[in-house]
């Protein structure tokens, strides 16, 4: 029986985790570049969902989860522990997606490294647009910035990503 105080428990929680757990994990991983830390963030995000007593607009659950994920990643990087302990980005290790074919792995690893090399403001736009398939308007809502800023950062991010990939070839 679901509690009225916490509407995101039981079957609802299980359904949201099954639908969006991998998206949350991949977003955190691409944001942080560290699999274990991404798993911790994913767990934190779903703990917040489980204890959340507010209301999430139906159909916007993924956007809510991704916004919480990005905020958790930002909080992690702002923490004094991360500033003291993290000396540089770790080696990238892909979190496999069942739909990927083995022969695409090397190309995806190169792309993942290039995306991780982007400054955070461009990286998060690229991740939300290309990896999570959000529209510009949805990204603006998630990040609480204007549509024009999203479009500008997406264009500049693409240019920077192309430059990184061309430099590596």
Secondary structure, DSSP 8 states (H G I E B T S, - for coil): ---SS--S-HHHHHHHHHHHHHHHHHHHHHHH--HHHHHHHHHHHHHHHHH--S---TT-HHHHHHHHHHHHHHHHHHSHHHHHH--S---------TT--GGGHHHHHHHHHHHHHS-HHHHHHHIIIIIS---HHHHHHHHT--HHHHHHHHHHHHHHHHHHHHHT-
